[in-house]
Amino acid sequence: MTRVRTCLRLYPTMIEYCQARLARETEAQSIAKKMQKLCTPFGTLTRWDEEQRRLEVSAKIADMDSSRR
């Protein structure tokens, strides 16, 4: 079975008064920590990029074509 690495870049966002905005520094860190905690039981790798203020989430997934064989 072939493995493929998939990566998402999550930018912590707040919604207030029906408007979305990027989270402030402390909010962003709090959101990232929560997401990292939620990802842990699934073995999903996460990395907080302080400079970009984003959470990189990656996982190895089975290649769909090879899993059908």
N, C-alpha and C positions, 0 to 999 in steps of 0.2 A: 504494500500500500504506500503510495506516495504521500508525503506530508507537505503542506503548503503553509507558509507563515503569513498571517493576516495581521495588519496593524491599523488601529484606529487612533486618531488624534482627537481627544476630547478637550474642548475649551469650556471650562466651568462658566455657567451662565446663570443669571438670576432673572426672575420675572417679577416685576413690581408694577402695579397700576397698569396692567395689560401691556407692558412693554418689556422686551427682552434686552438685556445688556450683559456685557462680560462682567464676571464677578470681580470684586475688588480683591486685593492680595490675600487678606485673611480669609475671606469667603472662599476664594479659589482653593486655597490650601485645605480648608475644611471639607469642601466638596470632593477634592482629590483623595483625601484620606478615607472618606466614606466609600468612594468607588473602589479604592484599593482593597478595603475590608470586604466589600461585596464580591470582588473578583477572586479572593484567596481560596475559598472552598472549591472553586472550579479549576484551580491550577493555572489561571490566566496571569500572564506576566504584565506588570505595570511599571511605568517609570515616570516620575514627575519631572518635567522639564521646567526648571525654575526660570530660566531666561525667557522662554516662550510662554510660560504660565499655561501649560497644557499637560494633560495626562496622556501618555502613550500606552495603549492597551494592545497587547499582541497575544496570539494563540496559535498553536499548531492545529490545523484542521486537516481531515482526510481529503484528498483530491477526489472530487465527485466521480470522475470518469473511472479511476482505478478501483473505487469501492463498489462499482456496479458489476464488476467481473465475477 
